[in-house]
């Protein structure tokens, strides 16, 4: 596993140590979990923004978010997302969903 070094402010280091203690884990494990959760959140945020503006289709948004189509549809539903996609885009997404 490759190693990455980063500098963080003292306050964040203290928070990291507190969370690691709460989880009963070492700092490295806590950092890996936080990074994974943060990256997942960022991917979802980008997918939501691009989907909401009509830049991407349902399938593309799911790929950007790194989730299945079903999971994406649940995310979209939970966030009451609307889209500016054309009827042709929606038909293409429906065809792709039927192929799953």
C-alpha positions as CSV (number, residue, x, y, z in Angstrom):
1,X,0.0,0.0,0.0
2,X,1.5,3.4,-1.0
3,X,2.1,6.0,1.7
4,X,1.0,9.6,1.5
5,X,2.2,12.4,3.7
6,X,0.1,15.5,4.5
7,X,0.3,18.4,6.9
8,X,-2.7,19.3,8.9
9,X,-3.4,22.0,11.4
10,X,-3.1,21.2,15.1
11,X,-6.9,21.4,15.6
12,X,-7.5,18.8,12.9
13,X,-4.9,16.5,14.4
14,X,-6.6,16.7,17.8
15,X,-9.9,15.9,16.1
16,X,-8.3,13.0,14.3
17,X,-7.0,11.6,17.6
18,X,-10.4,12.1,19.3
19,X,-12.2,10.2,16.5
20,X,-9.5,7.5,16.4
21,X,-10.0,7.0,20.2
22,X,-13.8,6.9,19.7
23,X,-13.5,4.2,17.1
24,X,-10.8,2.3,19.0
25,X,-8.5,2.5,16.0
26,X,-5.1,3.9,15.2
27,X,-4.8,7.2,13.3
28,X,-3.8,5.6,10.0
29,X,-7.0,3.5,9.9
30,X,-9.1,6.5,10.9
31,X,-7.5,8.6,8.2
32,X,-8.1,5.9,5.5
33,X,-11.8,5.7,6.6
34,X,-12.2,9.5,6.6
35,X,-10.5,9.8,3.2
36,X,-12.8,7.1,1.8
37,X,-15.9,8.7,3.2
38,X,-14.8,12.1,2.1
39,X,-14.0,11.0,-1.5
40,X,-17.3,9.3,-1.7
41,X,-19.1,12.4,-0.5
42,X,-17.2,14.6,-3.0
43,X,-18.0,12.2,-5.9
44,X,-21.7,12.3,-4.9
45,X,-21.7,16.1,-4.6
46,X,-20.2,16.5,-8.1
47,X,-22.7,14.0,-9.5
48,X,-25.6,15.9,-7.9
49,X,-24.4,19.2,-9.2
50,X,-23.9,17.9,-12.8
51,X,-27.1,16.0,-12.8
52,X,-29.1,18.9,-11.5
53,X,-27.7,21.3,-14.2
54,X,-28.5,18.7,-16.9
55,X,-24.8,18.2,-17.7
56,X,-25.0,14.5,-17.2
57,X,-27.6,11.7,-17.5
58,X,-28.8,9.4,-14.8
59,X,-26.3,6.7,-15.8
60,X,-23.4,9.2,-16.0
61,X,-24.3,10.6,-12.6
62,X,-24.3,7.1,-11.1
63,X,-20.9,6.5,-12.6
64,X,-19.5,9.8,-11.3
65,X,-20.9,9.1,-7.8
66,X,-19.4,5.5,-8.0
67,X,-22.7,3.9,-7.2
68,X,-25.2,1.6,-9.0
69,X,-28.0,3.0,-10.9
70,X,-30.5,2.0,-8.2
71,X,-28.4,3.6,-5.5
72,X,-28.2,6.8,-7.6
73,X,-32.0,6.9,-8.1
74,X,-32.3,6.6,-4.3
75,X,-29.9,9.5,-3.8
76,X,-31.8,11.6,-6.4
77,X,-35.1,10.8,-4.7
78,X,-33.7,11.5,-1.2
79,X,-32.4,14.9,-2.4
80,X,-35.6,15.7,-4.4
81,X,-33.4,16.3,-7.5
82,X,-34.9,17.5,-10.8
83,X,-33.0,17.6,-14.1
84,X,-33.0,19.6,-17.3
85,X,-32.5,16.5,-19.5
86,X,-34.3,16.3,-22.8
87,X,-36.9,13.6,-23.4
88,X,-34.3,11.9,-25.7
89,X,-31.9,11.8,-22.7
90,X,-34.5,10.3,-20.5
91,X,-35.4,7.7,-23.1
92,X,-31.8,6.7,-23.5
93,X,-31.5,6.3,-19.7
94,X,-34.6,4.2,-19.6
95,X,-33.2,2.0,-22.3
96,X,-30.0,1.6,-20.4
97,X,-31.9,0.8,-17.2
98,X,-33.9,-1.9,-19.0
99,X,-30.7,-3.6,-20.1
100,X,-29.6,-4.0,-16.5
